[in-house]
């Protein structure tokens, strides 16, 4: 190939050389990797094709071709191959609402001690996060990236990255992992959460102006980095932490820097939703519209206590909703989908597992429960869309990823169907939300790079990540003076 470059540089204007290069490209078809022999390819393309005995040709970071295995193999006879026999291929998944810094304190965070009933539920969580060092935050980020890869999640949106965590180290961790990350930088000026005053732990209190300066700095450094895999958004603290003029200032900055906003909204009935009504005399999304926080670059997380007026505004403005069913809180997901509102899924950090397949199951259970008892209220097709193309759209990546189409980024996962729980598989669209788990994912490819194959992660030292997270978690617990409550006898 070096010799070929030398020939080209000798006379770049030569028509003969141009013809020669075209012939070479046509001969080798420029595809370096073909995933072949898949039992099913669930493309989630505009036609929603499901290809039996399918194959995907990958050229660098992009999908070069999709079709039947026989056709793809004939076109690309010399390409390197991945055998997808007895595997299901689909787009990689998106977790559109994450708290990366909470993953290392699972088992401590959001486990509410019985002796403290009636106290503020976030107190132990905030205290633990408030003693983090930058290295602790990096270890927690590495842990979540590893779990994402092992679960088939190829992109995520992190909310509320505090100044004390040191953004650059987290971005470097995401870059090395190979997955996509929208990193939401925290902004706050009041230590409040809705109507609860002075509840933010002292170690997490930030200065508004310093937050904004640092967010602009990391936008200029990291937004669009790692071949476009990293984005930087504003991830301001929840309702009560900002004054109205600051909301409007962030609207202006998001527009100026062409970035998004990820924000908690209407998660709790009285604490935040009631605060908006009492403080501003508006419904939650009416307030968001009044400060400019609506539109395709805005993802509103949770949205469990909205009115019909709120849904109308979401529909008219193209604002995204991220529902996190793992928290057990219902929302009007089916109404939103029927109105054309883009709804994606989130795992929400905390005490949850990072598994979008599990989130699909939880979403279906929530939507089908009493009082509706309508098993057709949320179809499996919609659940798959929420975890793939809707997630990509919520993070403004729908033109690059979220479906398996020629010209899009090669972001795909392979699911091993040689599992007792996945036999037989006759219609993968019905079966994916019902039976597939993150642990069934065999191979993960992002931007054409193999991140995991045969469940072996290639971009991270799995044993080292787990060992460091386990050690640092105990150090954080001790530093915070957090005691684990037991009610069964320890021996």
N, C-alpha and C positions, 0 to 999 in steps of 0.2 A: 504493500500500500504506500510506503514511503517513496518507492520508485515511481509509482503512478503520480504522486503529488509533484515530484520533481519534473516529470514530463509536462504536467499541467502548467507549472510555473514557468516553463521554458517559453511557451507561447500561448497565453491565455486567450488570445483573439482568434486562434486557429479554429476554423469551422470543423476541420477534420478531428481535432481533439475533442470538441464538443460532441460530435457524433459518436466518437469512440467512448466517451464517458457515459453517454446515454445508453449505449449498447451494453456497457458493463453493468450499469444500474438495472437495466431490464433483465440481464442474465441472472444476477444474484437477487433481484427483487428487493434488495435493501432491508429485508426482514431478518432480524437476528434471532427471533424467538417465536415459536409457534406453540400455542397450547392446543393440543389436538385430542380428539376422541372423547370429548365430554358427553356424558349421557344427556345432559341438558345444559343449555346456556340461556339463562333468564336475562335478557338484554336490558329491559326497562327502557328500550328506545321508544321513539314516538309511536311506532306501530305496536309496541309491547310484544315483540316476537319472542317466542320460546323455541330455540333451535335444538332439535334432537341430533345426536352424533355431530356436535358442532366443534368448531375450531376458531381460534383467534390468532391473527398474525400481528406481531408487535415490532414496530420499527423505532428503535430508540426509546423515547418516552411516550410515543403515541401508538394508538391502535391503527394498524395499516389495513386490516381486513377482518371481516367477520362472516362466517357462513358454515356450510357443511364441511366436515373434515376432508372428504374426498376432494372437494374443490380447492380448499386452502392448501392441502398437501401437494396438489398438482401445481399450484402457482408458486409455492415456496419449497422446492424439493431439498434445498441445501441448508435450510434454517435449523438452528438448534431447537429441540423440542422438549416440551413437558407433557408427559403422558397423563391425560385427564380421564382415563377409563374409570368408570364407576364413580365419577365425580360430577358434582353440580357446580357450574361456574356462574357467578353473578357479580354485579358491581360491588365494590367495597362499601362498607357501611359508614354512617356518620353519627357521632354523638355530639349533638348541637348545644348541649349545656353541661359543662364539666366544671369541677373544682379540683384541679390537679393536686393542690396542696393538701387536700383532705384524704387522699388515698392512703397515705402512710399512717394516718391515725384512725383508720377504720377499726371498730371494736372499742374505740374510745369516743370518737365524735358521734354525736347524735344518739348515743346510748344513754337514755335518760334515767339517772338513779332514782329508785323508788322513794328514797328518803327526801328527795328534793321536789316532789310533786308541787306544782303551783309556781315554781321559779321559772325564769326565762330559759327556754329550751336550748338556745344557742350558747349559753354561758360557757360550758366546758369546752365546746368546740372552738370558740373564739380564744379562750385562754390557751389552748394547745397551739393554735396557729400563731398566737402572739409571742411565742418563745422560739419560733423557727429561726434558724440561721439560713443564709443563702444556700449552704451545702445541704441542709435538710430539705429545702424546697426543690433543689435539683434532684435529690434522691427520690422524692415523691413524684416528681415529673417523670423520671426514668421508669418508676414503677408503673405509672399509668400508661406510658407509651408501650411498655412491654405487654401489659394486659390488653391494650387495644390491638396490638399486632396478633396476639394469640387468640383474640376474639373476632378477628375480621373487620375491625374498625380502622378505616384508613384515614379518617379526618375527624377533628374535634374542635369545639369552641370552648376555650377556657375563660371563665369569668372572674374578675376581681383580683388580678395579680397585684399584690401589695408591694410598695417600695422596698420593704424589708427583704423580700424574696430575691431581689436583684434580677431583673428581667433578662439580661443578656445570657446568664447561665441557663435559664429555662429555654430560651430560644435555641441555644447551642445544643441542648439535649434533644429537642424536637428535630433539629436539623440532622443530627447523627442517627436518630432512630429511623428516618426515612419516611415517616408518615406526614400527613398534612396537619397544620395547626393554625387556628385563628386564636390569637392570644389577646384577651381582653384586659386592658390595663385599668386598674382601679383609679377612681377619682372620688374624693370625699372632702367635705368641709365641716360636717357635723357628726359627732359620734352617736348618731341615733339610727334606729330602724323603725320607720313608721312612727307610731305613737309611743314607742318605747324609747325613753330618753337616756342618753349616756350609757348605752349597753355595749358599745364596742370596746374591747379590751385595749388597755393603754398601749400595748405593744403593736397594735394594728392601726392606731390613729395616725392619720397622714395630713399633711398640709396641702390644701387645694392647688395652690400655685406651683408647688414642687411636683405634684402629681401631673399637672398639665405639661409642665416643661419636660418631664421625663417621658411622658407619652409621646410628645412630638419628637423627642430625640430618638426613641426606639422605632417610631414610624419611619423616620428618615433612614434609619440603619437597617431595619429588619423587614419592613413591609415589602413583600414580593421576593424575599430572599429564598435561597435553597430551591432554585428553579421554579419559583412561584408557589412552593409548598407552605410558606409561612406568610400569614397576614397579621397585621396589628390593628386592633379595633379599640375603641373606648369600651371599657367594662365597668361603668360607675357603680358605686355602692347603691343599695336599694333605697326606696322612697324614704325620705326623711334625712338622708345624708347630704342632700344638695339643696341650695336655694334656687328659686325660679330663674334668676339671671344666670346661674351656672349651667342649668339645663340648656338655656338658649345659647350660651357661649360654646358648649360642646356641640350643639347643632351646627353652629358656624364652622367650627374646626373640623368636624367630620366631613362637611361639604368641601372645605378648602383642601383637605388632604385626601379626599375621595376614599374614606374608610367607613366602616360600619360601627354600629352601637349594639351591644348585647346587654340586656337589662332584665332584672327581676320585676315582674308586675303581677299584682292581684294573686299572690301566692297564698295569702292568709286573709281570712274574712275581715277581722277587726284591725289587726296590727298594721297592715299596709293598705288594704283596700278601703277600710273605714277611715284611715288617716287621710287618704286622697279626698274622699267625699267631705270630710269635716274641715280640712285645711283649705281646699280649693273650690269646693262646691261643684265638682264635676265627677263624672264616672272616670275610671282609670284610663281608658284610651282617649276619652275627650281631653284629659289633662295632657297625655302624651302628644296629642295633636297640637294643643295650644303652645307647647314648647318646641315643636318641630321634630319630635321623636317618632315619626311614622315614615313608612316608605320601604322600598325593597332592600335598603341597607340597614334596616333595623330588625333585630330578632328579640321578641319579647318572650321571656321564659315563664312558664307555668300558666298564667292567665286562667285561673280557676274560678274567678268571681267577676265575670264580665256580664254586661247587659246587652240587649239587642242593639242599642246604639253603638256600643263598642264594636260588635261584630260588623256592623255596617261600615264603620270607619276603617277597620282592618281590611275589609274587602275593597273599598274604594281606593285605598292608598297602597295596596300591595305589600302591606306590612306582614312580616313572618311571625308565626307563633311556634314556640318549642314547648311541647308537652312532655313532662317527666312522670310517667305513670308509676315508676318505682316508689314514689312517695305516697301512693295511695290516694292522691287527690284527683278528683274527676274534673273534667272540663267539657265544653260543648264541641268536642272534636268533630263529630259527624256533621253537626250543623255548620261548622267552619268549612269543612271539606266540600260540602254541598254548595256553599256560597262561593267557592273558588279561592278561599284563603289557603295560603301555603302553610301546612302544619308538618313540622319535623319532630323527631324524637330526641330525648336527652336522658342520660343516666343519672345526672345530678350529683355525682360524687357522694359525699356523706358516707352512709353505712351500706351503700349499694354496691353490687357488682357492675363492672363496666361491660355490659353485654347487650347490644341492641336487639338481638334475637329474643332475649328475655323481656326487654322492654316492649317488643311487639306483643308478646303473650300477655303481659300485664295490661297493656292498652286494650286489647280485645276483651279481657276480663272486666275491666272497668266499664267499657262502653256497653257491654251486654248484661250488666247486673241490674238488679231491681232499681227503680220501679219499671224500667223499660221492658226487660226480658225479651228483647227483640234480637235474635241471633243473626239477623241480616243487617244490623245497624252499621257494622264496620266490616267490610269485605277484606279478605286476605290480600287482594291486589293493592288496596289502599295502605295496608300496613307495610308491605314491601316498599311502596313508593315513599312512605314517611321515613323509612330507614335509609333510602338511597337518594333518588333524584330530588325529593323534597328537602332532604338534609343539605345536599349540594346547593340547592337554590337559596336556602336560608343563610348560607355562608357565602353567597355570591360566587359560587363555583359551578353553576349548572352548565355553563358553556364549555367547561373543561372536563368535567367528571360527573359522576352520578348515574351514568348509564354506559352500556357497552356499544359504542358506535365508532365507525371509521372516523379518524381525525381527532377523537377525544383522547385524553390521557389514559394510559394503560393502567387503570386502577381497578384491579379485579381480585376476587377471592375464589378459591376452590374448596368445596365442601366434600368431605369423604363420606360417600354413601354406604360404605362397608361397615355400617354400625347397626346393631340390632334395632335401635329406635328409629332408623331411617329406612327400614325394609318392610314392605315394598315402598317405592316412591313412584307413583303413577302420574301425579300432577304436582310438580314442584311449587307452583304458585299457591296451591292450597296447603302444601306441607311445610313450606319454609316458616311461616309464622307459628304454625302449630307444633312442630317437632324439632326443628333445627336449633342447636345451641352454639354458642361461641366456641366451645370445646370441640365441635365437629369440623372446624375450619382447619384445612390441611396446608394450604399455600396462600400467601398474600403477596401481591405485586402492586407497587405504587410507582407511578411515573416510569413504568417499564422495568423497574428494579425489583428483584426478588428479595423481599424482606423476611419471608419465612417459607420453608419448603419441608414437607413431611413433618410439620410442627416443630422444626428446628429454626429458631430465629437467627438470622445471619448478620444483623446489624447491631445487635446488643449482646452483651455477655449476661445471659439470663441468670446464671448462678450468682454472679457478682452483684447484679441489680437487686436481687432478692435478699442477699446477705446484708448489703448496705442498708436497705430500707428497714429490715428487721432490727438491725443494731440502732439505727438512728431513731426509729419509732420509740424504742425503750428510753433512749436518752431524752427525747422530747417529753415523754410521759413523766420522767423523773424531774426534769427541769420545771415543768408546769405544776408539779405536785398533785398530779391526777391519780386518784385511786380507782381501781376497777372493782365494781360492786359484784359480789357473788351471793346467790341465794340457795345454791345447792352445795353440798359439803365437798370441800376440796381435800383430797387425801394424797 
